[in-house]
Amino acid sequence: MSFNYGREEKKWRLWKEAEEKQLRSLGVSEDTIAKLHTHDWAVFNSDRRYYRRLQDAGTYLE
C-alpha cells in the first residue's frame, strides 16, 4: 500500500474546490469556509502521516 502524495493532494484540492463552490452558492460565510478548509487540510495531513508510518511499519514486518 503506498500513498502518492501528489495524486492524493490533487484529488483533495479538486474535491475541496467543488465543496467550497457549493457552500458559497448556499450562502455560507467565507469565515466558515476558511475554517472548514483549515480543518480538512489538517485531516488530510494526518492521514498522510498515518499512511507513511503504516508503510514504514510494513517494511519492518516483511
C-alpha positions in Angstrom: 0.0 0.0 0.0 1.5 3.3 -1.0 0.4 6.9 -0.6 1.1 9.0 -3.6 1.1 12.5 -2.0 0.9 14.4 -5.3 -2.0 12.4 -6.7 -3.9 12.5 -3.4 -3.3 16.2 -2.9 -4.6 16.9 -6.4 -7.8 14.8 -5.7 -8.2 16.6 -2.4 -7.9 20.1 -4.0 -10.4 19.2 -6.7 -12.9 17.9 -4.1 -12.3 20.9 -1.9 -12.9 23.4 -4.7 -16.1 21.8 -5.6 -17.3 21.7 -2.0 -16.4 25.4 -1.5 -18.2 26.4 -4.6 -21.3 24.6 -3.4 -21.0 26.2 0.1 -20.7 29.7 -1.5 -23.8 29.0 -3.6 -25.7 28.1 -0.4 -24.7 31.4 1.3 -22.2 30.0 3.8 -19.9 32.7 5.2 -16.3 32.9 3.9 -15.1 32.7 7.5 -16.8 29.3 7.9 -15.5 28.1 4.6 -11.9 29.1 5.6 -12.3 27.2 8.9 -13.5 24.1 7.1 -10.6 24.3 4.7 -8.1 24.5 7.5 -9.7 21.6 9.3 -9.9 19.4 6.2 -6.3 20.2 5.4 -5.2 19.1 8.8 -7.1 15.8 8.4 -5.5 15.3 5.0 -2.0 15.7 6.5 -2.9 13.5 9.4 -4.0 10.8 7.0 -0.8 11.2 5.0 1.3 10.8 8.2 -0.7 7.7 9.1 -0.2 6.0 5.7 3.5 6.9 5.7 4.0 5.3 9.1 1.9 2.3 8.1 4.1 1.8 5.0 7.2 2.1 7.1 5.9 -0.4 9.6 5.1 -2.8 6.8 8.7 -2.6 5.6 9.9 -3.7 9.1 7.4 -6.6 9.2 8.5 -8.1 5.9 
